[in-house]
Every structure is written in C-alpha cells, then in structure tokens.
Amino acid sequence: MELISDADFLWRIYDAYIHSEGIAIDTRSLRPGQIFWALQGRRHGNEFVADALEKGAAFCVTSDPRWEGHPQCAVVSDTLHALHQLAAHHRRQWHFPVIAITGSNGKTTTKELLAAVLCRRYRVLVSPGNYNNHIGLPLSILQRRPDQPQIAILELGINHTDEMPPLLDIARPTHGILTNIGRDHMGEFGGIEGIHQAYAPFIHYFRHRRWPLLWNWDDPASHQLMNGEKKPQERTISLYDPAADLLARIQQEIPTLVIHIEKSPLPTRFNVRSHLFGKHHAYNIAMATLGGIVFHIAPVDIQQAIEQAEPADNRGRIVQTARGNAVIMDAYNANPDSMAYALHAFAQWPGRRIVILGDMEELGPYAPDEHQKIIYQLEDGHWESVFLVGKHFQRLCCHHPRWQAFSSTAELKEHLRRHPIHDAHILLKGSRAQQLETLIDVL
C-alpha cells in the first residue's frame, strides 16, 4: 500500500483545509467541520480517527495505513511533517506583514500588548496563548478566521539549540522582535553559550535579508550577539540610554507600571500605563509601543490599548481575594531571570509581603546553583513569610523561622487551608509544572 506523496497531500489536504472550520489535534475539543490531525502525544492521534469522524470531522490526516482510500482521510508517512508543510504552504499565500516574536522572557506578554495596539488600526491574526513551538506555530498560522488579516503576530518559542531555523522556515517573518536573551531552558540548551547559539539564527535571518528587527538595547546578551551595533533597518528600546530609538523611563513601578516615552521615532512625548507591575514588564510595554509606532499607530491609541490590556493567563495578573489578599498571579512559568525580576519588583510593594515560589524546571545540571541564587535573593529581602514548593527549593530551605518548604503544591494547599492568610500581598511564581495557580482557592 502506497502512502500519498507530498505533492498529492498538499493539493488534497489544502483543499480540505480551505473548506474546513480549522484544525483540531484533540477529539475532546473538535468541532464539526474541522480537520482532525493525528499527532503523537501521550497516545497517538491515530487511535482517535474513528472517534473524530463520528464527531463530525470534515477530514482526517493520519499515518495509519488502515484509513487508506477513505474519502475523508489522507494517509501520510509523518503527520507532524505534513502539518509543517501545510502551514508553510498556507503562509506562502499571505501578502501582508508577519511579525515574529522570540526571546527568553516576555514573548507572550509583548505579543498580547502588541496585538492590542495593532488592533486599533489593523485586522490582526495572533498566535493564541503560548502556541509557539513546532506544533503551536503551524496551528497558529492555520487558524481560521472570518476575515482576511492585515498583519500576523507569531510567537517563536524554543528550548533546544537547533529549533529556531525550522520555525523560521515555516513562519517566514517580515519583521522580528527579540525581547531578550536570558537563562531559559539552560538544561536543554547546555548553558549560556548554547542559549546564545540557539537565538543566533533569528538575528541572522533578519540581518541577512536587511529586514526590520526590534531588540532590547539594555540586554547584554542581545548586544553581544548583535556585535554591539545596530543596523539601519533595526530599532531598539531602552529604559536608560538615549542612544536607543525609543527611551522609556519608568515613572511608577507599583502597584502598576507607568512609563514615560521621552524619545521615539515620533517627536511626541507621552505616558503609557498598564495593569502590569515590575521593571521587567516595562520592557514588554516599551517593545509593544515601539512596534505600534513602526506600524503607524497614534500615541493616543497606543496609550488606550495598553491601558485596557489585561495580563495574559497567569503572567502578572493581580487578583483580589475574599480573604482580603492581593495575589500577583505570575505562575505561568519561571526561569532564573524572570524569578529574580519578579522578586525585585515585589520587594518594593508596601505592606505585608508573602512569597510563594515553585521550582524552576528545565535547568538540568544548573538547577542547584540557580535555585541557590534565588535563596540568596530571598535572604536579602524583607518578607513576612516564604513558602517554597518542589524538590530543589526543599533541599535548600534552611533554618529561617518564617520559611517553609513543601514537596508539592497540593501539600502547600492543605497547609494553607489549615493556616489561612488574610490581608496580605502575595507573590505566586513558579514553573508550569508546579501549578501554583491552583492555590488561589485557599488564598
């Protein structure tokens, strides 16, 4: 039995896609009229093709040869590769700007802020949530919408050294944003040098083509990879240095950020307010502001868009609870840089401060040292209480009378049920695996 060729699959599946309601990779969320794409997960999607057809899937893409010849199925040798090919083909049909955002920290927040700004003037297709990897990126490109976009904003996320080039091949961006280069996924990248090597292709892509690239003038690693120079087609942001194209001074950091745009490609000075807090988010706001200016958004529209934008998911959202607590939900993910930034900002908060931190994942052999650095930073602060979750923090939790360590979030949750907290400011920060956001029920 012969599987369909790449050329066959492109015309047949693309035709099915154009007449579909989009693509689903999980039958639990599949809607009638969608294409079911069978990918390898905990179980292979091939096991659910029959279920997808029963639920009204318009078409199925599978690698199971038993579906060969079925009028609503295409059998390919590698369903993930086929997804990449289809997304790349669909991307080639676009004739409007495509902005790719990458970096160690701030990708999703910058993306959401920039989308809010650009929506003031354009129809914008934007990556949903954190759809930024080898599966999320093609699904972002292939999402169906009722109107023709005028701009696309795609997020590129990597955690291995060789992942950026394939994402760029699929996305083919016309504009780039590099938020920063920090210490994310150090275990997978193999240390700082591996991280630099992983992001270098993104810079090369835009410099080779002389296409617009926005980057953080204050970020030492970005400066190093840029060889300390800015090309004519590039634009930069800074919180301090007037040499940057956009200078954003922090006017207020807590409880929420206010930054003053003192210098930009426009002659106008103006303030930008947000629902975010902390210096690290000032860079995200500045980048979204510069992106808006590059695409000719008026300052008043930039101001209003950012002021009305709510933090995505659990990325710095402030929740007022029935117990009188103000909980900073910064628990979507964490790496050594983002955790240090959050603690620095939270240390300036007035009143009673309680810290809840979860382990940082994907640090490999660097995990003990990086968690120890956070312990040192905690020791330098003034907190009413500190609660630590996870095996790394638990090993390092010393003899601090107001510090407590727990092996799991569930264990901490039970403790907080028995010893409730009232009328305090609470920071929740940890990697996705810790699921610290589930603590909100007892805070």
CORMO-V425392 format. One record per residue. N is the residue number from 0. RES is the residue in one letter. OMEGA is omega as a letter, one per 30 degrees, with the letter a starting at -180 (999 if undefined). Layout:
n = {N N}
res = {RES RES}
omega = {OMEGA OMEGA}
This chain:
n = {0 1 2 3 4 5 6 7 8 9 10 11 12 13 14 15 16 17 18 19 20 21 22 23 24 25 26 27 28 29 30 31 32 33 34 35 36 37 38 39 40 41 42 43 44 45 46 47 48 49 50 51 52 53 54 55 56 57 58 59 60 61 62 63 64 65 66 67 68 69 70 71 72 73 74 75 76 77 78 79 80 81 82 83 84 85 86 87 88 89 90 91 92 93 94 95 96 97 98 99 100 101 102 103 104 105 106 107 108 109 110 111 112 113 114 115 116 117 118 119 120 121 122 123 124 125 126 127 128 129 130 131 132 133 134 135 136 137 138 139 140 141 142 143 144 145 146 147 148 149 150 151 152 153 154 155 156 157 158 159 160 161 162 163 164 165 166 167 168 169 170 171 172 173 174 175 176 177 178 179 180 181 182 183 184 185 186 187 188 189 190 191 192 193 194 195 196 197 198 199 200 201 202 203 204 205 206 207 208 209 210 211 212 213 214 215 216 217 218 219 220 221 222 223 224 225 226 227 228 229 230 231 232 233 234 235 236 237 238 239 240 241 242 243 244 245 246 247 248 249 250 251 252 253 254 255 256 257 258 259 260 261 262 263 264 265 266 267 268 269 270 271 272 273 274 275 276 277 278 279 280 281 282 283 284 285 286 287 288 289 290 291 292 293 294 295 296 297 298 299 300 301 302 303 304 305 306 307 308 309 310 311 312 313 314 315 316 317 318 319 320 321 322 323 324 325 326 327 328 329 330 331 332 333 334 335 336 337 338 339 340 341 342 343 344 345 346 347 348 349 350 351 352 353 354 355 356 357 358 359 360 361 362 363 364 365 366 367 368 369 370 371 372 373 374 375 376 377 378 379 380 381 382 383 384 385 386 387 388 389 390 391 392 393 394 395 396 397 398 399 400 401 402 403 404 405 406 407 408 409 410 411 412 413 414 415 416 417 418 419 420 421 422 423 424 425 426 427 428 429 430 431 432 433 434 435 436 437 438 439 440 441 442}
res = {M E L I S D A D F L W R I Y D A Y I H S E G I A I D T R S L R P G Q I F W A L Q G R R H G N E F V A D A L E K G A A F C V T S D P R W E G H P Q C A V V S D T L H A L H Q L A A H H R R Q W H F P V I A I T G S N G K T T T K E L L A A V L C R R Y R V L V S P G N Y N N H I G L P L S I L Q R R P D Q P Q I A I L E L G I N H T D E M P P L L D I A R P T H G I L T N I G R D H M G E F G G I E G I H Q A Y A P F I H Y F R H R R W P L L W N W D D P A S H Q L M N G E K K P Q E R T I S L Y D P A A D L L A R I Q Q E I P T L V I H I E K S P L P T R F N V R S H L F G K H H A Y N I A M A T L G G I V F H I A P V D I Q Q A I E Q A E P A D N R G R I V Q T A R G N A V I M D A Y N A N P D S M A Y A L H A F A Q W P G R R I V I L G D M E E L G P Y A P D E H Q K I I Y Q L E D G H W E S V F L V G K H F Q R L C C H H P R W Q A F S S T A E L K E H L R R H P I H D A H I L L K G S R A Q Q L E T L I D V L}
omega = {a l a a l a l a a a a a l l l a a a a l l a l l a a l l a l l a l l l a a l l l l l a l l a a a l l a l l a l l l a l l a l l a l a l l l a a a l a a a a a l l l l l a a l l l l l a l a l l a l a l l l a a a l a a l l l a l a l l a a l l a a l a l a l l l l l a a a l a a l l l a a l a l a a a l l l l l a l l a a l l a a a a a l l l l l a a a l l a l l a l l a a l l a a a a a l a a l l l l a a a a l l a a a a l a a l a l l l a a a a a a l l a a l a l a l l a a a l a l l l a a l l l l l l a l l l a a l f l a l l a l a a l l l l a l a l l l l l a l l a a l l l l l l a l l l l l l l a l l a l a l l l a a a l a a l l a l a a l l l a l a a l l l l a l a l a a l a l a a a l l l a l l a a l a a l l a a l a l a l l l a l l l a a a a a a l l l l l l l l a l a l a l l l l a a l a a l a l a a a a l a a l l a a a a l l l l a l l a l a a a l a l a l a l l a l l a a a l a a l l a a a l 999}
